[in-house]
């Protein structure tokens, strides 16, 4: 009996991760989106540190360029996440009432 091909096993894990991630994200209530984004940004920041370490410790040119590319993508994810979080927090601010001339509301 042959063992399962590692590529097939990795593909199955990847598809299951997509399925679980989709259902977890889409079932979050709107009130929890901002804290979820903050945690995701923190995880992405940790990924940047790990990608920098991995890219710095590699010996091959292709591996190093892939590591730099991973750092760049994770950085875009972090900065974009902070921008989205800021926009979401602005939605919760109370709007100021405009004062009209002549005392009419």
Beta strands, then each sheet from edge to edge (+ up, - down):
end
